[in-house]
Amino acid sequence: MKAPEYRAINPMGKVQAIRHGGVIVTETAAICAYLADAFPAAGLAPSPTSPLRGPYYRWMFFAAGPLEAAVSNRALGFVVPAGRERMMGYGSYPEVVDAIEHAVMQAAPYLLGDRFSAVDAYVGSHLAFGMQFGTIDKRAAFQSYCATLDASGAPEGDAN
Ligand SMILES: N[C@@H](CCC(=O)N[C@@H](CS)C(=O)NCC(=O)O)C(=O)O
C-alpha cells in the first residue's frame, strides 16, 4: 500500500479505497456515503431534501472525525491535558463516547429511526470494532445497538 501505484490512488497509503467507474473515493465514511448515493435503490441514504439528512451527516461526520481521532489517541495513550479540551476538535475521549452513546440511546432502533442506513453501517462498525479491540467501552447501549445491527437483514426500498 506504500508503493507509488497505490499512493496514486490514496496518497495516504491506507485502506479503504474504491474506484467506481472513473471515480476514486477514500475515507471510509466518504465511501459509505458515496455508495449509498450511487446506488439509491439500496435505500441506504435519506433523500438529499429529507430532514433525516441532518442526523445522517451529523453522525457520519462525528464518527469520521471526533470519534476516530479520540479513540485512536486514547489507544496510543494520549490524554488531552486537563484544561486543554477546547484546543481539540473532539474535546475529550469521555465527552465523545458520551455523545455517541446518547445518539445510540436515541436510536429507534437505527440512528435515523426505523430504517437502517449507511450511517448505521459506519457508526456500528466503529463501535463493534472498538469494543472488540478494547478501545471503546462495552457500554450496554453500544452492545444493544450493535446486536440490533447484527440481527438486521439487508434493507429494501429507500430510507426516506
Ligand atoms: N480515516 C481513514 C482511516 C484509514 C486507516 O486507518 N486504515 C488503516 C487500516 S484500518 C490502514 O490502512 N493501515 C495500514 C497502514 O497505514 O499502513 C478511513 O476512514 O478510511
The ligand as an SDF file (V2000), in Angstrom:
LIG
                    3D

 20 19  0  0  0  0  0  0  0  0999 V2000
   -9.5160    7.7070    8.1990 N   0  0  0  0  0  0  0  0  0  0  0  0
   -9.2640    6.5180    7.4150 C   0  0  0  0  0  0  0  0  0  0  0  0
   -8.5110    5.5120    8.2650 C   0  0  0  0  0  0  0  0  0  0  0  0
   -7.8010    4.5220    7.4020 C   0  0  0  0  0  0  0  0  0  0  0  0
   -6.9530    3.5890    8.2250 C   0  0  0  0  0  0  0  0  0  0  0  0
   -6.6350    3.8390    9.3980 O   0  0  0  0  0  0  0  0  0  0  0  0
   -6.5810    2.4890    7.5890 N   0  0  0  0  0  0  0  0  0  0  0  0
   -5.7230    1.5160    8.2420 C   0  0  0  0  0  0  0  0  0  0  0  0
   -6.4570    0.1950    8.4090 C   0  0  0  0  0  0  0  0  0  0  0  0
   -7.9610    0.3670    9.2950 S   0  0  0  0  0  0  0  0  0  0  0  0
   -4.5480    1.2100    7.3590 C   0  0  0  0  0  0  0  0  0  0  0  0
   -4.6580    1.2310    6.1480 O   0  0  0  0  0  0  0  0  0  0  0  0
   -3.4280    0.8920    7.9910 N   0  0  0  0  0  0  0  0  0  0  0  0
   -2.2590    0.4110    7.2870 C   0  0  0  0  0  0  0  0  0  0  0  0
   -1.2170    1.4580    7.0720 C   0  0  0  0  0  0  0  0  0  0  0  0
   -1.3920    2.6250    7.4390 O   0  0  0  0  0  0  0  0  0  0  0  0
   -0.1870    1.0890    6.5010 O   0  0  0  0  0  0  0  0  0  0  0  0
  -10.5850    5.9300    6.8820 C   0  0  0  0  0  0  0  0  0  0  0  0
  -11.6260    6.2420    7.4340 O   0  0  0  0  0  0  0  0  0  0  0  0
  -10.5800    5.1800    5.8890 O   0  0  0  0  0  0  0  0  0  0  0  0
  1  2  1  0
  2  3  1  0
  2 18  1  0
  3  4  1  0
  4  5  1  0
  5  6  2  0
  5  7  1  0
  7  8  1  0
  8  9  1  0
  8 11  1  0
  9 10  1  0
 11 12  2  0
 11 13  1  0
 13 14  1  0
 14 15  1  0
 15 16  2  0
 15 17  1  0
 18 19  2  0
 18 20  1  0
M  END
$$$$
